[in-house]
Structures are given as structure tokens and as C-alpha cells.
Amino acid sequence: REYKYGNEDRPLQPPLQEIYVPLSGQMQSSINQEVVFLDQVDLAIENWLKADNQPMSMLLGSYGTGKTTVTRIVSYKQAELFQNGAIGNSRVPIIFPLRLFPKYNVVDIGGFIVSYLRNFSGLKNMDFDAFQKMNHSGKLLLIFDGFDEMGTRVDRTILKRNFAAVCSLIKTGHEK
């Protein structure tokens, strides 16, 4: 919504689609370590989503480089494809803002996911098993935004445990 219409809480801020400048970057293959320059990171992510057998991708960068903005752009486009009934690789995007992890007073990423979905989506009966079933369907695009911010707010041990848990969610999710 913010992408297309702007943020109601910030009426002077134009919609994201009007001010978005595509982010350039580099992509490194996990197979042969080859580095490729990208003119538009969001388009590279969209191409990754279309590819088979690509269970996980990471967008890395320093603070303020546009990672969150790219995730919002990609999420908006994926949601629009899904709502319009696009066949194929369109998915329901869910952005989990990890900067909010401490707010939910949970000890692991599973607890955060459930708490966030209950509060954000209104799914009051959501539990981790239900989330896992949705994840296994292959129709979700899970975006965990803010590992760098989370690292400044939680113990390093918790951060490492949560990163491993996110990786296991991806490995146990639907793979084409």
C-alpha cells in the first residue's frame, strides 16, 4: 500500500513508487563464487524468484543502503502479482521486521513469527504448526528484514540461534 499510495501517517511523504531509485549492487554465486554486477537489485530478486531450486537468497549491505526499501518494492510487486492471479511463481510476501524482535518478548524466531502474525495479520489462532503448513505450500515469500538491527538489540547467541532457525525454515519449506 505504501508503495503505491503513500503512508497515511506521513502525508507529506510521497508514495515509494514515485521516489524509488533502483539499487545497484553485486551478486555472488554460492556455487562458483562468481561475482556479477547488478544494475537493479530488485529485478535480480524477481528473476531469482522465477528460478527453480533457489530456496534462499540474502541481501547484504551496510546501514542505510536501501535493503529495506528493496524488500518493500519486491514485496509490493509480488503481492500485486498474487492478487491479480498470476500463475507460476507469485507468492504472498511476508516481511518480518526483526528490529521488533525484542518488543514481542520471545526467545526464538518461531515465537516471533507467531506473535508477529497474530498481531500484524489478525490471525489470533495462529500457531507455529499452522505457519509451517503455509510455508510448506510454497506460496509464501518470507522476508526477514533487519538482522543487522536485531544484532544491536539482542545477545549474539540469540542472534546466531535465530539465523540458524531461519535457515532451517527455508530448508524445510516447499522446494520446487
N, C-alpha and C positions, 0 to 999 in steps of 0.2 A: 504494500500500500504506500509506504513512504517513498518508494522508488518512483511511483507514477504520480501521486497526488501531493506529496509533501507530508510533513509532520504537523498534526493539529496542535501539538503543544508548542511548536515553534513556527508560528505563522509567517515570519519574515524569512525563514529558510526555504529556498526553492526546492522542488522535488529533485531527488537524487538523479533521475534520468536527465535533467536539464543541466546539471553541473558536473556529471561524471566524466572524468578524463581517464581513458583506458590506461591501465597499469602495465608497464613492460617489465620483463624480468628474464630469468634463466630457468631452464628445466634440466634436471639431471636424471638420467635413466638409472634405475636401480639395477638393471641387468648388466649394462656395459659401462656405466659411469659417464657416458657421453653427455656433454653439456650443450644445450640448444638455446639460442636467444629467442625470446618471445616478444612480439610486438604488442600483443594483447593477452594478458594472463587469463581474463575471463573467457575468451574464446578457446584458449588451450584447455581450460577446465571443462567447457562444454564439449569439446572433442573427446576429452578423457571420459566423460560420462557416456558418450556414444560407443566407446570401445568395449570390446569383450574382455573379460578376465582382468579387470583393473579394480580390485577391491578397495584400494586405499591410495590416497594422494595427500601430500602435505604441502601447505603454502607457508613458507617461512620468510621472515623479514623482520627488520628492526621495528621499534615502536613508531607509529605514525606513518608507515609506508603504504597504507591502503589495503591491508589484508582484510579487515572487517568490511570495508566498502565493497571489495570484490566479492566477498561471500554474500553480501546483500544483493548485489547485482545478479549473481548466478542464481541465488535463491528465488528472486523475483521471476526471472526468466523460466526457471524450472516449474514454479508454481503456476505460471501462466500457461505453459505447455500442458501441464497436468489438468488444469481446469478446462482447457479447450479440447480435452480428449485426445491429445496427441498420442499416437500409437508408438510403441517402441520403448525408448529408454527414459521417458519423462518420469520423474519421481517427485514425491511430496517432500519438499525440503523442510528440515527442522534445524534451526540454528540454536545450539546450546551455548549461551554466553557464560563461559567459565569464570568470568570475573564475579559472577553472582554465587559461585560455589559456597563461599563462607556464609552467605545470607541464609541459605537453606539448612545450615547446621546439620549436615550429614557427614558420614565418614568415608563414603566411597562414591564413585561415579554413578553406580546403579541407583543409589539413593537420590543423588542429584537429578538424574534423568527422570525418575518417577515424580519427585517433588516438583520439578520444573514443569513437566507435562500436566500435572494436576492443577497447578496454579496458572500456567500460561494458556492451556487449551480448554480448561474447564472439565477435563476428564477425571472426575472425582474418584472413580473406581479404578483408575489406572494402577497396575502393579507391574513389577519387572517382567514377569512371565508374559503378560499381555504385550508389553513393549517388545519383547524378544520375538513373539509371534509376528508382530507387524514388521519387525526388522527382517525376519526370515522371508517375508513375502517378496522382498526385492524392490518394493515400491517406495522405500524411504531413502532420502539423501541426508545422512547425518553429518552435520557440520558442527564441529567443536571449536568455537572461536574463543581465543584468549588464553591459551596455555601459558603464554608469556606473562599475562596479568595474574593468572592463577598462581604462578610461581612466586610472586611477590606477596601473596596473601596466605599461603598455606605452607606447611612443613615440606621439605624436599622429599621426604619418604612418601608422604601422601601424594605429592605430585607424580612421582615415579610410578606408584601403585595405580593411580588413575590413568596415566598414559598407557600402561600395560593393559588395563581393563578396557580402555577404548579400542586398543588394537585387537583384543580378543572379541569385542563386539563386532568388529569388521570381519574378522576371520570366521566368525560363526554366523554372520549374516548371509543372505542369499548371494550366491556367486553364479554368474551366467555360465 
